[in-house]
Amino acid sequence: MADIQQVQRRVAKLAKQISSFADAHGGAEGQIAYLGQKGARIVLVGEDGEWGDLVAPTHALAEEAVQRSGITVHEDFDGEFAHKVRTGPYEWTRMAGIQLGGPSNV
């Protein structure tokens, strides 16, 4: 019984975090990516272009949390959905710092 309650609390916490992100950014859409034994990554993109992510212990819990939050979920992170992401200097230096002469990602 305790395990079921812990799982439900975790789902509720994730759903609340997703909803809070959506509220703060004029709405949000998401995509769930499988991380293997580590669980699943929930990538969130706000209507304002800001983005963030959360990690759920399993893909099933990620799906339940996203469903509870009521956001739109995409199968893939591509096309129009990916185009909504707004990146800044920090992301560019972290993603391609060495190639662009920025700080290394060490």
C-alpha positions in Angstrom: 0.0 0.0 0.0 2.8 2.4 0.9 4.4 1.8 -2.5 1.2 2.8 -4.4 0.9 5.9 -2.3 4.5 6.9 -3.0 4.0 6.4 -6.7 0.8 8.5 -6.6 2.6 11.2 -4.7 5.4 11.2 -7.2 2.9 11.5 -10.1 1.0 14.3 -8.4 4.3 16.2 -7.7 5.4 15.8 -11.4 1.9 16.9 -12.6 2.1 19.9 -10.3 5.5 20.9 -11.6 4.4 20.5 -15.2 1.3 22.6 -14.5 3.3 25.3 -12.8 5.7 25.5 -15.7 2.7 25.8 -18.1 1.2 28.5 -16.0 4.4 30.5 -15.8 5.0 30.3 -19.6 1.6 30.9 -21.1 0.9 27.2 -21.6 3.2 24.3 -22.5 3.7 21.3 -24.7 5.8 18.3 -24.0 7.5 15.2 -25.2 8.5 12.1 -23.2 11.8 10.4 -24.0 12.9 7.0 -22.7 16.1 7.1 -20.6 16.5 3.4 -20.0 16.9 2.3 -16.4 16.9 5.9 -15.2 13.3 6.4 -16.3 11.9 9.0 -18.7 12.6 12.6 -19.5 9.7 15.0 -19.8 10.8 17.9 -22.0 8.6 21.0 -21.6 8.4 23.9 -24.0 6.4 27.0 -23.0 4.4 29.1 -25.3 7.0 31.8 -24.8 9.8 29.6 -26.0 11.3 28.8 -22.6 12.0 25.1 -22.0 12.8 22.8 -19.2 12.7 19.1 -18.3 11.9 16.7 -15.5 12.8 13.1 -15.0 10.3 10.5 -13.9 11.3 7.1 -12.6 9.4 5.3 -15.3 7.9 6.0 -18.7 4.4 5.1 -17.4 4.6 7.6 -14.5 5.8 10.3 -16.9 2.8 9.6 -19.2 0.4 9.7 -16.2 1.9 13.0 -14.9 1.6 14.6 -18.3 -1.9 13.4 -18.7 -2.9 14.8 -15.3 -1.3 18.2 -16.2 -3.4 18.4 -19.4 -0.6 19.6 -21.7 -0.3 18.5 -25.3 2.2 15.7 -25.8 4.2 15.1 -29.0 5.6 11.8 -30.1 8.8 13.3 -31.4 10.8 16.4 -30.6 11.0 17.8 -34.2 9.2 20.0 -36.7 7.1 22.9 -35.4 7.4 21.7 -31.8 11.2 21.9 -31.8 11.0 25.2 -33.6 9.2 26.7 -30.6 12.3 26.4 -28.3 14.1 29.6 -27.7 17.8 29.2 -26.9 20.2 31.8 -25.6 23.9 32.2 -25.2 24.2 29.8 -22.3 22.6 26.9 -24.3 24.7 27.6 -27.4 28.0 27.6 -25.4 26.9 24.4 -23.6 25.8 22.6 -26.8 28.7 23.8 -29.0 31.1 25.7 -26.8 34.3 24.0 -28.0 33.3 24.4 -31.7 32.4 28.1 -31.2 35.4 28.9 -29.1 33.3 29.1 -25.9 34.0 27.4 -22.7 34.4 23.6 -22.7 31.6 21.5 -21.3 33.9 20.0 -18.7 
